[in-house]
Amino acid sequence: MSSGKDVVASRRTSGNSNTKKNCSFCRKSYRDVGPLVEGPGEVYICGECIDLCSSMLQQEQRRRGPSKKLFNEIPTPRSIVEHLDQYVIGQTQTKRTLAVAVHNHYKRLSAEWEGSNVEIEKSNIMLVGPTGSGKTLMA
């Protein structure tokens, strides 16, 4: 089997005996195929079926070709601020902070989509202010 971390069929759940555990896909007994990986709700899969599913998924990915880019271009923080300026009066520092956070969020999504190993740190923003100050509009 290709995985190093297998859940063996001998793991007992709700008092069932090992003799009843079969691969939920090919229906072969764990005695015939070796260790089974247990999923939720008494579902099991053997190494042969895992390998088969993996090769099927790889063939489908090759058939579809390279994936499309998530974004044609990522807007710059400056362009995001300019867009917000059309709708929000004042709040300059807030708009800049949000623009940088949104730009980094798009970069993070794009990097994950393309399979890059570059990790962009996630940032959280808390908007605080009195009622009617525009927190919801900015969010």
N, C-alpha and C positions, 0 to 999 in steps of 0.2 A: 504494500500500500504506500502511497506517496506521502502521506502525512505522518509527522513524527508524534503527534499528540492524538492518539486514538482512544476512544472510549470503548473498552472491550465489552463484548456482549455479556460477559459474566457479571456485569454490574447489576445489582438487584434493584428493581423498582416495584413497589406495591406487591411484593410477595410472589411475583411470577417466576416460574422456573426458567432456566436457561434454554431448555429444550424447545421452547415455543418461539424463540427469537429467530426471525428470518429477515433477510433484506427486503425492505418494502418495495423495491423496484424490480428486482429479478426473482424474488421469492425463494432464493436459495438459503439454506440453513447456514448458521454461523460455523457449523462444523465443516461445511463444504468450502466456504470462502474465507474463513479466518475471522479476524476481529471485525466487529460492526461499529459504526459511529451512530450513537443514539441521538435522535432529534427530539423535539417536543412531542408529547402525546404518543409514546410508544412507537415512534417511527425510527427505522434503522436503515442504514445504507452501507453496502460493502465496498471494499477497495476497488473491485472491478467496475462497479457502477460509478464510483467517483471518477475513475480514470476515463470511462466512457463519456460521462457528462462533461468533463473537462475538455476532452478532445472535440466534442460537439460544439461547445461554446467557442473554442479557439477557431474551429472551421467557420463558424458564423461570423466571428470578428474579421477573419481574413476575407470572407465573401463580401462583407459590407465595406471593406476598405478602411482607410484611416478615418477617424472620427472628425466631424466638423468642429471648428473652433466655437467656443461658447460665446465669445464676443468678437465682432469685427475689429473694434478698437476700444480700449478702456478710456473713458473720459478722464481728463486731467482734473485735479482738484480745482484749478482755476476755472475750468469750464463748468464744473458742478456749482461753484459759487456764483458764477454769472447766471446760471439757470435759476438758482434760488433767489437771486436779486430781482428777478421778474415777479416773484410772488411774495417775498418777505422784505419788509422795510426795516432797516437797522439790523441788530443781532449779528454784527459782522464777525465777531470772534466765534460765535456758535456756528455760523454758516461755514467758516473755515475749518473748524474742528470736525464737523459732520462731513464736509467734502473730503477731507483727508481720510477719514474712517471709511467712507463709501468707496473711495478710490482703492484703498488697501483691501477692502472686502472683495471688490471685483478682481483685483490681482490675485488674491488667495483662491477665489473660485476658478479663475483661468489656469492657475498653476496646478490645482488639483485635477482639473479636466484634462490637461495635457500630460499629466503623469510626472510632473517635475518634482525633484527632490528638494526644491527650495521651500522653506517653511516661513510664512509671513505670520508674525504674531497677531493674534486676534485682540481687538480692543473693544471695550464696552464703554458706553457713554450714558450717563444719567443726567437727564434734563430736570432741573429744579427751578421753580419759580412760582409766583402767585397765579391764581386763576386769571385766565385771559391774557397771559403774557406770550402765548404762541408756542407753547411746548408741543402740543399735538400737531400744529401746522409744520413744525420743524421735523417731527418724527415721521 
